[in-house]
Amino acid sequence: MSASQAVTGHNASVNRATAEIDLDAIAANIERLRAAAPESLLQAVVKADAYGHGIVPVARAARGAGADYLGVALPSEAMALRESGDTGPIMCWLYTPDEDLSACAAADIEISVSSISMLEQVVSAGQRSEVRVGIHLKLDSGLGRNGSTPQEWEPLVREAKRQQDDGNVEIVGIWSHLACADEPESPATQQQLRLFCQGLATAADFDVQPRLRHLAATAGTLAFPESHFDMVRCGIGIYGLTPGGGLGSAADLGLVPAMTVRARVALTKVVDSGHGVSYGHTYRTSAQTRLALIPVGYGDGIPRAGSGSLPVDIRGKRYTAAGTIAMDQFVVDVGDDQIEAGDVVELFGAGAAGAATADEWAADSGTIGYEIVTRLGARIPRSYVGANS
Ligand SMILES: Cc1ncc(COP(=O)(O)O)c(C=O)c1O
């Protein structure tokens, strides 16, 4: 950026709005998480378009930084990774009874299994593709979401072992997911650890001792070493956001936010005191002032719940969204400051020089950083910087 660009905030690479993803930050975050669980493999969780960061570039950067596995929710996400040329271990964990998993089986995607009917679905997919499918048996150790109940665990393990002996599946992993690992004081994590270990012992009774036992996501990786087992599955930490305020801010945790969202001021105008701003006139100017129009809104994933509170940075100074955030635009009151149409607005980013982070946006709009980055809309193009870009 030239000196004059730095002063005016002009930056030709930003049109209406852009999300810049720093792949070096992703690599550094993976290193940080790996250092927290040095004995375990690391699975980079890249579901939901890598939490809005772009699944293919993030997956490549993660592999480049040494991620051993990639994790996704959906079979279609796993296939997108294979179609991008990724040949390493990938697991997926969310599908419905009518889904045809044979392409996944043929593509050597490992599939999570929570029930005997899911096992049957995976076995028949493998038979159609004439391959033995790698599976991860999932126990619900207390999250109350996906996974086998402890009561249904023993029959599931027994049947999976029978299918393994018949050559239809390979039980690669046993896994579960923590509910409250971002609250270090919660007793739920120790209770889940106990149930998980009981599930492993039950499996061992049936001579099922897979090479990958895994339980921890980012919060468990950072706060509960006893949850690391053979692999940790990290999502939010690799994107540089906190898994929960109970563990401290991303900066406290040594994580660097990878996504910076910028827009350009579309219009400025001076209005009189008492001028209502945006739908419902929830904000009214208190003096003659300049309004700057930011051309992004909830149609781009900007949280409407942040109306009146979201911070933005223009020319190195913080302003606050004034009035209601609309579908395509919102307004900031910049007072007497010489803000011009075309100036670059940093919405959120790495938190450098006092600008906001996605975690701050989350706090100001009653949600979590995960949601701020993941729901950033497709109308905002992603661009990539860093050695892996
Ligand atoms: C099963 C599973 N494992 C791991 C993760 C990664 O969690 P986090 O983003 O908190 O690291 C997720 C994300 O929600 C998940 O659903």
Ligand as a Chemical Component Dictionary entry (heavy atoms), coordinates in Angstrom:
data_LIG
# 
_chem_comp.id                   LIG 
_chem_comp.type                 NON-POLYMER 
_chem_comp.pdbx_formal_charge   0 
_chem_comp.three_letter_code    LIG 
# 
loop_
_chem_comp_atom.comp_id 
_chem_comp_atom.atom_id 
_chem_comp_atom.alt_atom_id 
_chem_comp_atom.type_symbol 
_chem_comp_atom.charge 
_chem_comp_atom.model_Cartn_x 
_chem_comp_atom.model_Cartn_y 
_chem_comp_atom.model_Cartn_z 
_chem_comp_atom.pdbx_ordinal 
LIG C1 C1 C 0 -17.729 -33.487 15.726 1  
LIG C2 C2 C 0 -16.913 -32.252 15.729 2  
LIG N1 N1 N 0 -15.601 -32.321 16.019 3  
LIG C3 C3 C 0 -14.818 -31.234 16.042 4  
LIG C4 C4 C 0 -15.344 -29.988 15.767 5  
LIG C5 C5 C 0 -14.444 -28.800 15.837 6  
LIG O1 O1 O 0 -14.829 -28.008 16.921 7  
LIG P1 P1 P 0 -14.087 -26.613 17.209 8  
LIG O2 O2 O 0 -14.433 -25.736 16.067 9  
LIG O3 O3 O 0 -14.698 -26.139 18.479 10 
LIG O4 O4 O 0 -12.652 -26.918 17.289 11 
LIG C6 C6 C 0 -16.695 -29.866 15.469 12 
LIG C7 C7 C 0 -17.271 -28.546 15.208 13 
LIG O5 O5 O 0 -18.342 -28.191 15.546 14 
LIG C8 C8 C 0 -17.501 -31.023 15.442 15 
LIG O6 O6 O 0 -18.811 -30.956 15.135 16 
# 
loop_
_chem_comp_bond.comp_id 
_chem_comp_bond.atom_id_1 
_chem_comp_bond.atom_id_2 
_chem_comp_bond.value_order 
_chem_comp_bond.pdbx_ordinal 
LIG C1 C2 SING 1  
LIG C2 N1 SING 2  
LIG C2 C8 DOUB 3  
LIG N1 C3 DOUB 4  
LIG C3 C4 SING 5  
LIG C4 C5 SING 6  
LIG C4 C6 DOUB 7  
LIG C5 O1 SING 8  
LIG O1 P1 SING 9  
LIG P1 O2 DOUB 10 
LIG P1 O3 SING 11 
LIG P1 O4 SING 12 
LIG C6 C7 SING 13 
LIG C6 C8 SING 14 
LIG C7 O5 DOUB 15 
LIG C8 O6 SING 16 
# 
